[in-house]
Every structure is written in structure tokens, then in C-alpha cells.
Amino acid sequence: MKNKTGIIERAGNLQFLRKHKYLIIVALLLLVGVFAMTQVRASIRKKNEELAVLITQCEQQNAQNQALSELLENSDDEYIEDKAREELNMVYPGERVYIIRPGN
């Protein structure tokens, strides 16, 4: 009797699966879709964070470029000559440079 009951239960399970196979397929597809969407959302969130960092860096670089452009536009020859002498220790050809050292 035990074998017959097992066979009947299996037959009942198969009938259930046959009757509801489309419902089961749809449920599995929904489950896979939800999982895929979760992965896609996580990826989008990460890319948005990376984009925000890049936008900030771009804005900072643009501000620096603007400041340098304004400095270049407002620079005259005398200013450039002073900077070259002070910061780069440049001199005209034939000029003599005297270095004054503190007393010994």
C-alpha cells in the first residue's frame, strides 16, 4: 500500500505541475527579473557615484583653468619679467647677478 500512495502522490504532483506550469514559469521569470533589476540598480548607483566625483573634479579643473586664463590675460610684460626674475632666477644676457650673503 505504501508504494501505491507514493505513486499517487507523485501523480498528483505531476498533475499540479502540468496545470500550473505557466504560472510557475511566470513566477520563476519574475524572480529572475527582480534579481537582475537589483543588480542593475546597484551598478547604476555605483556609476552615479563615480560620475558625481568626476563632475566635481571637472568643475575644480575648470575653475583652476579660468583663474589661470584670467591671470594670463591680466599679465603685462613687467609682471612676467618680475616673476621670471623672482621665482625662476632668470636674467638678461650679459647681466651680472650679485648675491649678498649675511655677514660672517
C-alpha positions in Angstrom: 0.0 0.0 0.0 2.9 2.3 0.7 4.1 2.2 -2.9 0.7 3.0 -4.3 0.4 6.0 -2.0 3.8 7.3 -3.1 2.8 6.8 -6.8 -0.5 8.6 -6.3 1.3 11.5 -4.6 3.8 11.8 -7.4 1.0 11.6 -10.0 -0.8 14.4 -8.1 2.3 16.5 -8.1 2.7 16.0 -11.8 -0.9 17.0 -12.4 -0.4 20.1 -10.3 2.8 21.0 -12.3 1.0 20.4 -15.6 -2.0 22.5 -14.6 0.1 25.4 -13.2 3.2 25.2 -15.5 2.7 28.6 -17.0 2.1 30.1 -13.5 5.3 28.5 -12.3 7.3 29.7 -15.4 6.0 33.3 -14.9 6.9 33.2 -11.2 10.4 32.0 -12.0 10.8 34.7 -14.6 9.6 37.3 -12.2 12.1 36.1 -9.6 15.0 36.2 -12.1 13.8 39.7 -13.2 13.8 41.0 -9.7 17.3 39.7 -9.1 18.6 41.2 -12.3 17.0 44.6 -11.6 18.6 44.6 -8.1 22.0 44.0 -9.8 21.4 46.7 -12.4 20.2 49.2 -9.8 23.4 48.6 -7.7 25.5 49.1 -10.8 23.7 52.3 -11.7 24.1 53.6 -8.2 27.8 52.9 -8.3 28.2 54.6 -11.7 26.3 57.6 -10.5 28.6 58.0 -7.5 31.6 57.8 -9.9 30.0 60.4 -12.2 29.5 62.8 -9.2 33.2 62.5 -8.3 34.2 63.1 -11.9 31.9 66.1 -12.2 33.4 67.6 -9.1 36.9 67.1 -10.4 35.9 68.7 -13.7 34.4 71.7 -12.0 37.5 72.2 -9.9 39.7 71.9 -13.0 37.5 74.4 -14.9 37.8 76.9 -12.0 41.6 76.5 -12.0 41.7 76.9 -15.8 39.6 80.1 -15.5 41.8 81.5 -12.8 44.9 80.8 -14.9 43.3 82.3 -18.0 42.5 85.5 -16.1 46.0 85.7 -14.7 47.4 85.3 -18.2 45.1 87.9 -19.7 45.9 90.4 -16.9 49.7 89.9 -17.0 51.8 92.5 -18.7 55.4 92.3 -19.7 56.7 93.9 -16.4 54.8 91.4 -14.3 56.1 88.5 -16.3 59.6 89.8 -16.1 59.3 90.2 -12.3 58.0 86.7 -11.9 60.8 85.3 -14.1 63.5 87.1 -12.0 62.0 86.3 -8.6 60.8 82.8 -9.0 63.0 81.4 -11.8 66.1 83.4 -11.1 66.3 84.4 -14.7 68.5 87.3 -16.0 69.1 89.0 -19.3 72.1 88.0 -21.3 75.2 90.0 -20.1 73.6 90.9 -16.8 75.5 90.4 -13.7 73.9 88.9 -10.6 75.2 89.8 -7.2 74.4 87.6 -4.2 74.7 89.3 -0.9 75.4 86.8 1.9 74.8 87.5 5.6 78.0 88.6 7.4 80.3 86.0 8.8 
